[in-house]
């Protein structure tokens, strides 16, 4: 009795359905990540454009809680001349 008769040899074939399932899963994950990145870039671009162009106005609550501070030019105009130190 030889060893060959008692033990079955491992099959050397490929599990094609398993490989196909893994490939499809990888493609779906890659597609999902691509959609997420494209939506994030689109959202952040819109937010940056609104901030740049001043489209988004502060809400009434923000305006009441944060009183408007004078701008730099208004501070200089009200402050008068600065004394020079020698």
Secondary structure, DSSP 8 states (H G I E B T S, - for coil): --HHHHS-----S--HHHHHHHHHHHHHHHHHHHHHHHHHHHHHHHHHHHHHHT-S---HHHHHHS-----HHHHHHHH-------
